[in-house]
Amino acid sequence: MADNQVIEAAKEKFGVVLQQQLERVERLKSELDWTDYSKVSPIIVGTIGGDGIGPYIAAEAQRVLEFLLRNEVASGKVVFKTIEGLTIENRAANLKSIPDDVLAEIKTCHVTLKGPTHTPERGDGWPNLESANVSMRKELDLFANVRPVRIPQQGIDWTFFRENTEDMYAVGSQGVNVTEDLGIDFRVITSQGSERIIEAAFAHAKRTGKDNVTVVTKANIVKTTDGKFLDIARMVSERYPGITWEGWYIDLMTAALINPARQKQFQVLVLPNLYGDILTDEAAQIQGGVGTAGSANMGKAYAMFEAIHGSAPRMVNEGRAQYADPSSMMRAGAMLLTHLGFEEMGDKLHKALDICGQYERSVVMTGRSNGATGEDFGNYLMSTIEDASLEERWEQYVREA
C-alpha cells in the first residue's frame, strides 16, 4: 500500500476514535448527581465470583458482609444478589467482555462486590477481549478508582484516587498498526473527566480531615494531556482553600513511596489512569502485597468493589483455591459498607483486618495447606469484630507500632 493510502487509512480509524470521544465529552457535560443511599430501599448488593480464586474469596467476603449487615438483611433494607456468567469461558463463548445478559443483571444492582476476572493476552488461547473491568468502568461510568493503603506502624494512611475511564485504558484496544513497523496507540484526557476525579479527591480530603492532596503526572514531558490534568487540579484547588496541594512527577513518586523520610507526608493522591494503576500496585506491595488491598470503582449511579490482584489460576489448578487470602476482597467490602453509609461497620471491618492481618496474626495464611483457609480467616475476622475489646486491641496495635 502506498504511503498516502496507509496514512489515510490510519487517519480514518483515528477519526472514528475522535468522534466517539467527542460524543463521550458531551455526555459527561450532563451527568447526574451522586446516589443518596439513605433514600434507597432495598439496597441491592450484587456479588460476582469471576475467575480462578475469585469465587472462593468473593464468597468469603460476602459471608463477612452478611454477618455485619444481618439486621439490615433481616429487615429488607439490604438484599444480596448473586450474578453468574462473568467468567472467561462465558465471555469467550459470547465474544464479549461482559455478555449482555450479565450486564443487564449488574445494572439491577446499586453496588457490586466482584472477584478478579481473567483478561486475555496474546497467545493465551482466549479471544482478544477487552478487560471485563475496563468494560464495566465504561458501561457504568465508574470513573473513580479509590484505593486506600493503611500501615499504622509506619504512619502510612494513603488514599489514591485513580481516574478510571480515560487515558490509555479508554482506547487501549483501538490502536493502529499503521505498517508492520509502526504501531500507534491513543491517549485520552478530558477536562470533564479530570475535574470530576480531582474534585472527588479534594472532597474526600475535606470530608476526612486531611489537609494535603498530591497530584501525580508527567506534565513536564507529556505536556498536552498531563498538562491538562495539572491545569484542572489548579482550578479545583481554588474551591478548597483549607487544603494544600502539590504536583509530583510519576517517576519521582515511585521512589518517594518507598522512602521512609517521605512516606508520612502523603495523604490523598490523585492520578490519571495508567499512573494510578502502577502506583497503587506499588503501594499495595508496601502494605504487604496486592493480596491485602481492595479497591472501589465508583460512579454517581453505580459502584463496584474488588480485589486489586488477578485470578491466580495456578492456585485452582493445584487444588489450593481454598487457601487463597480473602483480605483484599474484605478490604473492598469495608469500602462498600462505607460507600453505602454504614461507616461504623466499615471502620470495624478495616480495624479487624489491621488486627488480624498485620498485628496479632493468630490465623496465618500462606496460600498452601501449611496455612489457614479463607474460611478460617473469615471466622477469625468475625470473632474479632464481635469482640467487645476490638477498639482496645486496635489502639494497642497503633501504640506498639
Protein Blocks (a to p, Z undefined) as FASTA:
>chain_A
ZZklmmmmmmmmmmmmmmmmmmmmmmmmmcccdddfklgccddddddebgajlmmmmmmm
mmmmmmmmmmmmmnomaccdddehiafklmmmnopabdfklmmmmmmpfbdcdddddddd
ehilpacdddfklmmmmmnopabccdddddfknopacdddddfkgcjllmmmmcccfblm
lccddddddfklmmmmmmmmmmmmmmnopabdcddddfklmmmlmmmmmmmmmmmmmmmm
mbccddddfklmmmmmmmmklmmmpcbdcddfklmmmmmmmmmmmnnpjklpccddddfk
bccdddfbdfklmlmmnopmmmpcfklmmmmmmmmmmmnopamlmmmmmmmmmmmmmmno
maccehiakbccfklmmmmmmmmmmpmklmmmmmmmmmmZZ
